[in-house]
Amino acid sequence: DVSLTDFDGLPARTYISMRAGETRRQAPARTKELFRFPQGSYRNLVVDVFEKIGTTHVSLADNGDKLERLERLSVSRSNGTKMTVGLKLEMHTSELPPNPAVKANHDEVAVQAKNYLQFHGVQKLLQEMVHALLAQKPEQPVEFMSNYLAKEKHRLTAC
């Protein structure tokens, strides 16, 4: 994990982008911003600083029955000059699987996972099982865990 501890001289609306290996994370420059990376042995961390230079919006409503369209956008910079950006928009029907490239916000997913584990008592159960495993250090740890979970399932369903 990498946290942004402080910064100086960055303009407003600056984004920080970090890349370790093939994984890139980016967010607005804010202190305590956390960038999480998969475990690995990385040689470098690439840090890019981006300043927002223009904004435009593309309406996704009223697309009719079109599943694909091309857009040529005009973007005004703060100094008044114009830029253009071309986009190809591809809409998918609900029968198609979601695009794996679209990932949910990592923090939101982590909170949902934690809440799920706490609600169902899974986190406490796993913690107790690991403590018992380390206390007994059996020769067959997977078999021990399997038996432990089977006993706990029987005990919890009997209540």
Phi, psi and chi 1 to 4 in degrees:
 res  aa     phi    psi   chi1   chi2   chi3   chi4
   1 ASP       -  145.0  -67.5   -7.0      -      -
   2 VAL  -127.8  130.3  179.3      -      -      -
   3 SER  -114.7  142.9  -63.8      -      -      -
   4 LEU   -85.6  110.4 -171.9   58.4      -      -
   5 THR   -86.2  -39.1   58.7      -      -      -
   6 ASP  -166.7  167.9   63.2  -78.5      -      -
   7 PHE  -157.4  160.0   51.2   85.7      -      -
   8 ASP  -146.1  137.6 -175.5   33.0      -      -
   9 GLY    83.5    5.7      -      -      -      -
  10 LEU   -84.4  134.8  -64.5 -178.6      -      -
  11 PRO   -68.0  162.5   -1.3    6.6      -      -
  12 ALA   -60.0  153.7      -      -      -      -
  13 ARG    63.4   34.6  -59.6 -178.2  -51.3 -175.1
  14 THR   -89.8  141.2  -62.1      -      -      -
  15 TYR  -112.8  142.8  -80.8   75.5      -      -
  16 ILE  -107.2  132.5  -57.1  -65.5      -      -
  17 SER  -123.9  132.6  176.1      -      -      -
  18 MET  -126.8  140.7  -64.0 -172.8 -167.5      -
  19 ARG  -131.5  128.5 -176.4  173.2   52.1   82.6
  20 ALA  -124.5  115.5      -      -      -      -
  21 GLY    64.1 -126.8      -      -      -      -
  22 GLU   -98.2    5.0  -65.1  -61.1  -45.2      -
  23 THR  -100.9  126.6  -56.6      -      -      -
  24 ARG  -118.5  137.5  178.6  177.5  -66.6  -82.4
  25 ARG  -128.9  140.9  -57.7  -76.2 -174.2 -111.5
  26 GLN  -146.2  152.8   64.8 -174.6   44.1      -
  27 ALA  -164.0  163.3      -      -      -      -
  28 PRO   -59.4  148.2  -20.9   30.8      -      -
  29 ALA   -71.0  107.5      -      -      -      -
  30 ARG  -140.7  140.0  -65.2 -174.5  -68.9 -115.2
  31 THR   -64.1  148.8   55.7      -      -      -
  32 LYS    70.0    9.3  -60.7 -176.6 -178.1  176.5
  33 GLU   -66.1  130.6 -173.4   66.8   44.3      -
  34 LEU  -105.4  129.9 -178.6   63.2      -      -
  35 PHE  -114.7  114.6  -61.4   84.0      -      -
  36 ARG  -100.7  138.2  -70.3 -143.6  151.7  126.2
  37 PHE  -128.2  148.7  -65.4   93.5      -      -
  38 PRO   -61.8  152.1  -13.1   21.1      -      -
  39 GLN   -63.8  137.6 -172.7  173.7   -6.8      -
  40 GLY   178.7  171.7      -      -      -      -
  41 SER  -104.5   99.2   55.2      -      -      -
  42 TYR   -98.1  143.5  -55.6  109.0      -      -
  43 ARG   -86.1  -31.2  -67.0  178.1   52.9  105.5
  44 ASN  -142.8  157.1  -63.3  -58.6      -      -
  45 LEU  -119.4  118.8  178.0   68.7      -      -
  46 VAL   -92.5  126.0  178.0      -      -      -
  47 VAL  -117.0  121.8  178.7      -      -      -
  48 ASP  -114.4  144.0  -65.0  -46.4      -      -
  49 VAL  -116.4  123.0  178.9      -      -      -
  50 PHE  -117.1  139.3  -62.6  107.1      -      -
  51 GLU  -112.7  131.4 -178.3  178.7    0.9      -
  52 LYS   -68.3  126.0 -175.2  174.6  173.9  179.6
  53 ILE  -114.4   -5.5   60.3  171.2      -      -
  54 GLY  -179.6  160.4      -      -      -      -
  55 THR  -144.6  144.9  -59.2      -      -      -
  56 THR  -148.0  167.7 -168.4      -      -      -
  57 HIS  -123.8  148.0  -63.4  -89.2      -      -
  58 VAL  -121.2  123.6  177.5      -      -      -
  59 SER   -74.9  130.8  173.9      -      -      -
  60 LEU  -104.4   -1.6  -59.5  175.8      -      -
  61 ALA   -85.2  166.7      -      -      -      -
  62 ASP    53.1   46.9  -58.9  -35.3      -      -
  63 ASN   -87.8   -7.5 -140.4   32.0      -      -
  64 GLY    62.2 -139.7      -      -      -      -
  65 ASP   -98.2   10.9   57.5   -3.3      -      -
  66 LYS   -72.2  132.2  -68.2 -178.4 -176.3  176.2
  67 LEU  -102.5   -6.5  -65.8  179.0      -      -
  68 GLU  -150.5  140.2 -178.8  178.7  -58.3      -
  69 ARG  -153.9  154.7   78.3  177.0 -157.1 -119.6
  70 LEU  -104.8  141.3  -62.2  174.2      -      -
  71 GLU  -129.1  138.5  -70.9  -78.6  -20.3      -
  72 ARG  -116.5  113.2 -169.9   97.1 -172.8  130.6
  73 LEU  -105.3  143.5  -52.1  172.1      -      -
  74 SER  -105.4  127.0  177.5      -      -      -
  75 VAL  -119.0  127.5 -177.5      -      -      -
  76 SER   -92.9  129.2  -63.3      -      -      -
  77 ARG   -80.8  164.4  -64.1 -179.0   70.0  162.0
  78 SER   -63.3  -24.2   56.3      -      -      -
  79 ASN   -88.4    4.1   66.1    5.5      -      -
  80 GLY    96.1  -15.1      -      -      -      -
  81 THR   -72.0  157.4   60.4      -      -      -
  82 LYS  -107.8  146.9  -60.6  -80.4 -174.4 -170.5
  83 MET  -127.7  157.7  -57.7  175.0  -73.0      -
  84 THR  -124.9  147.9   58.2      -      -      -
  85 VAL  -136.3  130.5  176.7      -      -      -
  86 GLY  -100.9  136.6      -      -      -      -
  87 LEU  -130.2  146.5  -60.9  177.1      -      -
  88 LYS  -113.0  116.2  178.3 -179.0  178.2 -177.4
  89 LEU  -101.2  127.5  -61.9  149.2      -      -
  90 GLU  -119.8  115.2  -63.3 -179.5   70.9      -
  91 MET   -93.6  145.7  -80.4   47.3   92.7      -
  92 HIS  -121.3  144.3  -61.1  -79.3      -      -
  93 THR   -74.6  163.9   61.9      -      -      -
  94 SER   -67.8  -14.8   59.2      -      -      -
  95 GLU   -73.3  -21.6  -65.3   87.6   44.9      -
  96 LEU   -77.9  145.6  -67.5  174.7      -      -
  97 PRO   -66.9  152.0   21.6  -28.7      -      -
  98 PRO   -64.7  151.0   19.2  -26.0      -      -
  99 ASN   -68.9  121.7 -176.7  -13.4      -      -
 100 PRO   -65.8  -17.3   21.1  -28.8      -      -
 101 ALA   -71.7  -19.4      -      -      -      -
 102 VAL   -88.7  110.6  178.1      -      -      -
 103 LYS  -109.9  143.5  -63.8 -178.7 -178.9  175.0
 104 ALA   -70.6  159.4      -      -      -      -
 105 ASN   -57.8  124.9  177.9  -52.2      -      -
 106 HIS   -57.8  -43.4 -176.7  -88.6      -      -
 107 ASP   -65.1  -40.9  -68.0  -24.6      -      -
 108 GLU   -63.1  -43.3 -176.7 -179.8  -38.1      -
 109 VAL   -63.8  -41.2  171.3      -      -      -
 110 ALA   -63.4  -41.9      -      -      -      -
 111 VAL   -64.9  -43.5  167.8      -      -      -
 112 GLN   -61.6  -42.3  -70.1  173.4   -8.7      -
 113 ALA   -63.7  -45.5      -      -      -      -
 114 LYS   -61.2  -44.7 -178.1  178.5  177.7 -176.1
 115 ASN   -61.7  -42.1  -70.3  -17.8      -      -
 116 TYR   -60.9  -48.9  173.4   83.8      -      -
 117 LEU   -62.7  -40.2  -66.7  173.6      -      -
 118 GLN   -69.6  -43.2  -74.7  178.6  -18.5      -
 119 PHE   -59.3  -41.6  179.2   79.4      -      -
 120 HIS   -92.1    2.6  -68.1  -74.7      -      -
 121 GLY    71.3   15.5      -      -      -      -
 122 VAL   -70.0  -42.7  174.2      -      -      -
 123 GLN   -61.2  -44.4 -170.9  165.2  -10.8      -
 124 LYS   -65.0  -43.5 -177.5  179.2 -179.5 -156.6
 125 LEU   -61.0  -45.8  174.8   64.1      -      -
 126 LEU   -64.6  -40.5  -69.9  174.8      -      -
 127 GLN   -62.2  -44.8 -173.8  175.4   18.8      -
 128 GLU   -63.3  -40.0  -69.6  168.8   -7.9      -
 129 MET   -64.2  -43.6 -179.3  179.7   68.0      -
 130 VAL   -65.3  -39.6  169.8      -      -      -
 131 HIS   -60.7  -46.1  -77.2  -80.3      -      -
 132 ALA   -62.9  -41.1      -      -      -      -
 133 LEU   -60.2  -46.1  176.7   72.6      -      -
 134 LEU   -71.2  -30.6  -66.0  173.7      -      -
 135 ALA   -70.3  -39.9      -      -      -      -
 136 GLN   -92.4  -27.0  -64.2 -177.4   26.2      -
 137 LYS    44.2   60.9  -65.9 -177.2  177.4   69.7
 138 PRO   -70.5  158.3   27.6  -34.3      -      -
 139 GLU   -66.8  -31.2  -71.2  -66.2  -42.8      -
 140 GLN  -116.0   82.2  -58.2  -65.9  -33.5      -
 141 PRO   -63.5  -35.9   16.9  -25.7      -      -
 142 VAL   -67.8  -41.5  173.9      -      -      -
 143 GLU   -64.0  -41.2 -176.2  178.3  -27.2      -
 144 PHE   -58.0  -47.0  173.6   87.5      -      -
 145 MET   -64.9  -40.6  -68.3 -173.5  -63.6      -
 146 SER   -60.7  -46.8  177.1      -      -      -
 147 ASN   -64.2  -41.0  -68.8  -22.9      -      -
 148 TYR   -60.0  -47.4 -174.5   94.5      -      -
 149 LEU   -65.2  -38.2  -70.0  172.4      -      -
 150 ALA   -63.4  -43.5      -      -      -      -
 151 LYS   -62.7  -44.1  -71.9  175.9 -168.1  171.5
 152 GLU   -65.7  -38.3  -72.7  -61.4  -53.8      -
 153 LYS   -61.7  -45.0  178.3 -178.0  176.8 -172.0
 154 HIS   -63.1  -44.2  177.4   70.9      -      -
 155 ARG   -64.2  -43.2 -175.4 -179.0   67.4   80.2
 156 LEU   -72.3  -33.8  -68.3  172.9      -      -
 157 THR   -79.5  -18.8   54.7      -      -      -
 158 ALA   -78.2  -19.6      -      -      -      -
 159 CYS   -74.5      -  -64.4      -      -      -
